[in-house]
Amino acid sequence: MEYIIFRVFDEKLNQMCKVIDMHFALGEALIEIKEKSGGLNSKLVNFEDVKFRQYTGLQDKNGGKIFEGDILRTFDGQIIEVRIKNLIEGVPELKGVDISQCEIIGRLPN
């Protein structure tokens, strides 16, 4: 069974965070945050306070998980922003692009 994986950008902490659990009835998500000391902690955030980014199920050439909003460089130097809609509808900038040969070069926070 495949799991749907999300991450969120926490503006207060100015960092991308892994979503550990989601509570739909409460409208909250439990996220993992990296402390300045290098340790990990967790906190609850409201859905309205964060922007969710979904994992596409794809990996770049270095094995990095590609999420919606990631910026990729193709093998020929083209720069593209990953959107779930682009992957489903096959928009022109992704046609003929082997995602496994791309490299993540950035991530959009929101």
N, C-alpha and C positions, 0 to 999 in steps of 0.2 A: 504494500500500500504506500503510495506516495503522499507525503505531507506537503501542505502548502506552507511555505516559509515566507515570513515577512521581516522587514527591518523598518525602523523609524528614525527620523532625524529629530532629536530633542534640541530645540532652539535655546533653551535655558542653559543646557550643558554644552552646546555647540559641538555635538558629536552624534554620529550614526550609532544606533543601538540595536541589538538583537532583540526580537520579540520572543519572550519565553512562553507566554500564555495570554489568551484573550478571553475577556468576560463580556460577551455580547449583551447580556441582560443589564449589566451595569454600565456598559459603554466604556470599559477600561481595558488597558493592556498592561501586562507586567513586562517590563523591559530590563535588560541587563546593561549596566553602565560600567565603564572603565574608570576607576579612581586614578587620581594623579600619582598615587603610590604604586600603581601597576596592578592593584587588586581589582576584583569584580564585586559589584553590589547590584541590587535590584530595586526598582520602585514602580509604583502604579502611576499610569498617566491616562488622562481622558482621551478618547478617540479624537475629539475636536482639537486637542492641543498638539497633535502630531500628524505628520504626513506618512502614510504607509507606502512602502515600496515592496512589491511582490517579486519573489524569485522566479525567474523564467524557466528554470529547469535546465538551463544551458551553462556551459563553462567556457572561459576564455582559454587561450593557448597555454596559460600558466596554471590552469586548474582552478582559477578564481570563479566563484559563483557570480553569474550575471543577474543583476536585479533591474527592475524597471527604473529608469532614470540614470543608469550608468552611461558613461561616455566611453565609446570604443574606438580604437584605431584599427582599421582593416589592414590586411597585408600590403595593400597598395597605397597606404597613407591616408585614406579617406577617414574623416571623423564623423561618427554617427551617435545619436542619442537613442538609447533603447527605450521603447514604449511597448507595452503589451499589445496595443492596437496594431503597431507596426508588424509584430511577429505574426499575429493572426491574419491580418489582411494582406500581408506581403507587399508593403509599399515599395516604390521603386528603389529607394536607397539601400534596401536589404536584399533585393533580387540578385542572385548570383554571388552573394557574400557568404563565405564559409565562416560562420560565427566561431568555430573552434580554432580558426587561425587569427582571430582578432585578439586584441589586448585591452583590458580595462585600463584607462588612463585617468579617469575621474568619476566622481559621483555627485549628482545633483542633490543638494540637501532638501529642497522642496520643489 
